[in-house]
Amino acid sequence: MPRLTSRLLLSFAAVIAGLLIVPTYGAVPARPGWRVVLVAGDNGEPVFDNGVAAMAQWLGKLGVPGTDIHRFSATPMPGAEPASATGILHQIATLGARPGERCFVFMTSHGQHDEGMWLAYSGEFLRPQALATALSAGCGAVPTVVIVSACYSGSFSGPVMQAPNRIVMTAARGDRPSFGCQADRNYTVFDECLLGTLPQATSWQQEYAINSTCVRQHEKELEVRPSLPQAFFGPAVRKLPIVQ
């Protein structure tokens, strides 16, 4: 009888132990952390700050902590640093992204042919070479998405910015303007399409395709010369999903 009792107790203990073990085969992997820099480079119209605010809101809905979102603006405001080239590049260069994380940079402003993106606060242009150097320092080889929304911004998708781990999307070809900087608009044409189509896409390649179609449709309605958004997809991130 004692032996039988001992066996029963051991079997009962094994069953209880099994119930306490949480199976891992169905567990949802944690999303990678994002290191984010958002830049509104000009304050002549509200569209740029509006675009950055909406992008920050979208990232927040994805679960990106506010402490990992660094905002820059030409307008003095709480929660945003002055949008100077020195400050922006320093922040990107010191992001310290670790393996398993991602970098995300969204910049919206005016642009000029062969100059780069305009920063009204410091009265200078942010150039592709400087941005590429900062990204290499702060993001290394982690998946990195860069979106530059400005006239003539196609230079940011050129060879100097290209790397195997980078996706670069721009609002226009290097020799074309983009549109929608009027004070009576909420967003530029490109930013409006971007913010509207991000929830529809599953990958960045799909986002670029959907967004480009949206831009073409808006520009056709405006009867303007197409801006021809550009993109580069590095071989290591060609199928990178927007949300994992």
C-alpha positions as CSV (number, residue, x, y, z in Angstrom):
1,M,0.0,0.0,0.0
2,P,2.8,2.5,0.9
3,R,4.5,1.8,-2.5
4,L,1.2,2.3,-4.4
5,T,0.7,5.6,-2.5
6,S,4.2,6.8,-3.4
7,R,3.7,6.0,-7.0
8,L,0.4,7.8,-7.1
9,L,1.9,10.9,-5.5
10,L,4.8,10.9,-8.0
11,S,2.4,10.6,-10.9
12,F,0.2,13.4,-9.5
13,A,3.3,15.6,-9.0
14,A,4.4,15.0,-12.6
15,V,1.0,16.0,-13.9
16,I,1.0,19.2,-11.9
17,A,4.5,20.1,-13.1
18,G,3.4,19.5,-16.7
19,L,0.5,21.9,-16.3
20,L,2.8,24.6,-15.0
21,I,5.1,24.5,-18.1
22,V,4.0,27.1,-20.6
23,P,4.5,25.7,-24.2
24,T,6.7,27.9,-26.4
25,Y,5.8,26.5,-29.8
26,G,2.8,28.9,-30.1
27,A,4.5,32.0,-28.6
28,V,4.5,35.2,-30.7
29,P,8.1,36.6,-31.0
30,A,8.7,40.0,-29.7
31,R,8.8,42.8,-32.3
32,P,12.2,44.3,-32.9
33,G,13.0,47.6,-31.2
34,W,13.0,50.7,-33.4
35,R,15.4,53.6,-33.1
36,V,13.6,56.5,-34.7
37,V,14.5,60.0,-35.9
38,L,11.7,62.3,-37.4
39,V,12.5,65.7,-38.9
40,A,10.3,68.6,-40.0
41,G,12.9,70.7,-41.8
42,D,10.8,73.9,-42.5
43,N,8.1,75.8,-40.8
44,G,6.9,78.1,-43.6
45,E,3.8,75.8,-43.9
46,P,2.4,73.5,-41.3
47,V,2.5,70.4,-43.6
48,F,5.9,69.3,-42.4
49,D,5.3,69.4,-38.7
50,N,1.9,67.8,-39.4
51,G,3.6,65.0,-41.2
52,V,6.1,64.3,-38.4
53,A,3.3,64.4,-35.8
54,A,1.2,61.9,-37.7
55,M,4.2,59.6,-38.3
56,A,5.0,59.6,-34.6
57,Q,1.4,58.7,-33.9
58,W,1.6,55.8,-36.3
59,L,4.8,54.5,-34.7
60,G,3.2,54.8,-31.3
61,K,0.3,52.6,-32.4
62,L,2.9,50.0,-33.4
63,G,4.2,50.0,-29.9
64,V,7.3,52.1,-30.4
65,P,8.0,53.8,-27.1
66,G,8.1,57.6,-27.1
67,T,11.6,57.5,-25.6
68,D,12.9,55.8,-28.8
69,I,11.4,58.5,-31.1
70,H,13.6,61.6,-31.5
71,R,11.8,64.6,-33.1
72,F,13.3,67.6,-34.8
73,S,11.5,70.7,-36.0
74,A,12.2,74.2,-37.3
75,T,9.4,75.3,-35.0
76,P,10.2,75.6,-31.2
77,M,7.9,73.2,-29.5
78,P,7.9,70.8,-26.5
79,G,9.3,67.4,-27.3
80,A,11.2,68.5,-30.4
81,E,14.8,69.6,-30.8
82,P,15.9,72.3,-33.2
83,A,16.3,70.9,-36.7
84,S,19.9,71.7,-37.4
85,A,22.2,69.5,-39.5
86,T,24.6,69.1,-36.6
87,G,21.9,68.1,-34.1
88,I,20.1,65.7,-36.5
89,L,23.3,64.0,-37.7
90,H,24.6,63.7,-34.1
91,Q,21.4,62.0,-33.0
92,I,21.5,59.5,-35.9
93,A,25.1,58.8,-35.4
94,T,24.6,58.0,-31.7
95,L,21.4,55.9,-32.0
96,G,23.4,52.8,-31.0
97,A,21.2,50.3,-32.7
98,R,21.9,46.8,-31.6
99,P,21.5,43.5,-33.5
100,G,17.8,42.6,-33.6
101,E,16.7,46.3,-33.7
102,R,15.8,48.6,-36.6
103,C,16.5,52.2,-37.6
104,F,13.8,54.4,-39.1
105,V,14.4,58.0,-40.3
106,F,11.6,60.1,-41.8
107,M,12.5,63.7,-43.0
108,T,10.1,66.1,-44.7
109,S,10.9,69.6,-45.9
110,H,11.7,71.6,-49.0
111,G,14.5,70.5,-51.2
112,Q,16.8,71.9,-53.9
113,H,18.4,70.3,-56.9
114,D,21.9,69.0,-56.1
115,E,21.8,70.5,-52.6
116,G,19.8,68.2,-50.4
117,M,17.0,68.8,-47.9
118,W,16.4,72.3,-46.5
119,L,16.7,73.0,-42.8
120,A,15.2,76.4,-42.1
121,Y,16.2,76.6,-38.4
122,S,19.9,76.6,-39.2
123,G,19.7,77.9,-42.8
124,E,21.5,75.0,-44.4
125,F,21.0,71.8,-46.4
126,L,21.3,68.3,-45.1
127,R,23.2,66.3,-47.8
128,P,23.1,62.6,-48.7
129,Q,26.8,62.0,-47.9
130,A,26.5,63.4,-44.4
131,L,23.3,61.3,-43.7
132,A,25.0,58.1,-45.0
133,T,28.0,58.6,-42.7
134,A,25.7,59.2,-39.7
135,L,23.6,56.1,-40.5
136,S,26.7,53.9,-40.7
137,A,27.8,55.1,-37.3
138,G,24.5,54.8,-35.5
139,C,22.7,52.0,-37.3
140,G,25.6,49.8,-38.5
141,A,24.2,46.7,-40.3
142,V,20.7,46.6,-38.7
143,P,17.7,47.0,-41.1
144,T,17.4,50.7,-41.8
145,V,14.5,52.5,-43.5
146,V,15.0,56.1,-44.6
147,I,12.2,58.2,-46.1
148,V,13.1,61.7,-47.5
149,S,10.0,63.7,-48.5
150,A,11.2,66.8,-50.4
151,C,11.6,68.2,-53.9
152,Y,14.5,66.8,-55.8
153,S,15.1,64.2,-53.0
154,G,16.0,61.4,-55.4
155,S,19.7,62.1,-54.7
156,F,19.1,60.4,-51.3
157,S,18.4,57.1,-53.1
158,G,21.6,57.3,-55.1
159,P,24.8,55.3,-54.7
160,V,26.2,57.3,-51.8
161,M,23.3,56.3,-49.6
162,Q,23.0,52.7,-50.7
163,A,23.9,49.8,-48.4
164,P,22.8,46.1,-48.2
165,N,20.8,46.8,-45.0
166,R,19.1,50.0,-46.2
167,I,15.8,50.9,-47.7
168,V,15.5,54.4,-49.0
169,M,12.3,56.0,-50.3
170,T,12.1,59.5,-51.7
171,A,9.2,61.8,-52.7
172,A,10.7,62.7,-56.1
173,R,13.4,62.0,-58.7
174,G,16.5,64.0,-58.4
175,D,15.5,66.4,-61.1
176,R,11.8,66.7,-60.2
177,P,9.9,68.7,-57.6
178,S,7.2,67.2,-55.4
179,F,4.0,68.9,-54.5
180,G,1.6,69.9,-51.7
181,C,3.5,72.5,-49.6
182,Q,0.6,74.9,-49.5
183,A,-0.5,76.4,-46.2
184,D,-4.1,75.2,-46.7
185,R,-3.1,71.5,-46.8
186,N,-2.6,69.1,-43.9
187,Y,0.2,67.2,-45.6
188,T,2.3,67.2,-48.7
189,V,1.1,65.0,-51.5
190,F,3.7,62.4,-50.8
191,D,3.3,62.4,-47.1
192,E,-0.5,62.2,-47.4
193,C,-0.1,59.1,-49.5
194,L,2.5,57.6,-47.3
195,L,0.5,58.0,-44.1
196,G,-2.6,56.8,-45.8
197,T,-1.1,53.7,-47.3
198,L,1.2,52.5,-44.5
199,P,-1.6,50.6,-42.8
200,Q,-2.4,48.8,-46.1
201,A,1.0,47.5,-46.8
202,T,2.7,44.4,-45.3
203,S,6.3,45.1,-46.7
204,W,8.2,48.2,-47.6
205,Q,8.3,47.1,-51.2
206,Q,4.6,46.9,-51.3
207,E,4.3,50.3,-49.5
208,Y,6.5,51.9,-52.2
209,A,4.3,50.5,-55.0
210,I,1.0,51.5,-53.4
211,N,2.3,54.9,-52.4
212,S,3.7,55.6,-55.8
213,T,0.3,54.8,-57.4
214,C,-1.4,57.2,-54.9
215,V,1.1,60.0,-55.7
216,R,0.5,59.5,-59.5
217,Q,-3.3,59.8,-59.0
218,H,-3.0,62.9,-56.9
219,E,-0.6,64.6,-59.4
220,K,-2.9,63.7,-62.3
221,E,-5.7,65.5,-60.5
222,L,-3.5,68.5,-59.9
223,E,-2.4,68.4,-63.6
224,V,1.3,68.7,-62.7
225,R,4.4,67.0,-64.0
226,P,4.9,63.7,-62.2
227,S,7.4,63.8,-59.4
228,L,8.4,60.1,-59.9
229,P,9.2,58.9,-56.3
230,Q,12.3,56.8,-56.1
231,A,13.4,53.9,-54.0
232,F,16.4,51.6,-53.2
233,F,16.1,48.2,-51.5
234,G,19.3,46.7,-50.2
235,P,19.7,43.0,-50.9
236,A,19.5,42.1,-47.2
237,V,16.2,43.9,-46.7
238,R,14.3,43.5,-49.9
239,K,11.5,41.6,-48.3
240,L,11.6,43.4,-45.0
241,P,8.1,43.5,-43.5
242,I,6.7,46.8,-42.1
243,V,5.5,45.1,-38.9
244,Q,6.8,41.7,-37.7
